[in-house]
Amino acid sequence: MLKQFVRRLPIRSREFRGSTDYWVRRYRKGRNSGGGSYGRLAEFKAKAINEFVETHNIEHVIEFGCGDGNQLTLATYPSYHGFDISPHALDLCRSLFANDDTRRFSLMQDYQNETAPLTLSLDVLYHLVEDDIFDSYMRRLFAASTRHVIIYSSNTAENPPDQGQHVRHRCFTDWVIEHMSSWELKRHLPNAHPYEGDVREGSTADFYFYQLKTN
């Protein structure tokens, strides 16, 4: 049975107007994608994904939630298309990769059913606080892949009341079992740097590698 997504959710203040608004305003104010896209956490993520791309001969990657592009500077994907909800984040990405025609960037609203052998979701799921946005994002993430999906996220229904309003942890693996029966979890890779109080040095997110089932 699907577990309950909501447990001890923090009270939302009137200033918080949803996940989309939060990230659009965050990048507009000149802030970045957060500690998970920098330093040793970014290096851990890059190593895991780059090795997967090489091992499985992945030629093209789609990412939903590319952020400011700093994580991508460590990537060795042959071809990449990143989507995000923030125009300001995409401006940062295009500036970073202005001389690299293997990297493309588009607004999420401009997604036109493009597909790739591998789709990515990195540090995104626990920032989708609304059920409908979470659901549509997950369906798009899996529909856009022809073979592999890599998710880097927390996977718990516990939500401490003192966490940020833009955070909502979910046991997303239950959602996949319930709604994506043609996919199977092939590997769970625990974080090399678990969270110990500093979001710049550790994370509650792990890697989850999904593959389309074969008959």
QUICOR-V587692 format. One record per run of one state. SS is the DSSP state (H for helix, E for strand, - for the rest). FROM is the first residue (numbers start at 1). TO is the last residue. Records with the same first field share a line. If there is no record, write none. Layout:
SS: FROM-TO  FROM-TO
This chain:
-: 1-18  29-34  38-38  56-60  65-70  75-79  85-86  97-102  111-115  123-124  128-130  144-144  154-171  180-182  190-193  195-202  204-205  213-215
H: 19-28  35-37  39-55  71-74  87-96  108-110  125-127  131-143  172-179
E: 61-64  80-84  103-107  116-122  145-153  183-189  194-194  203-203  206-212
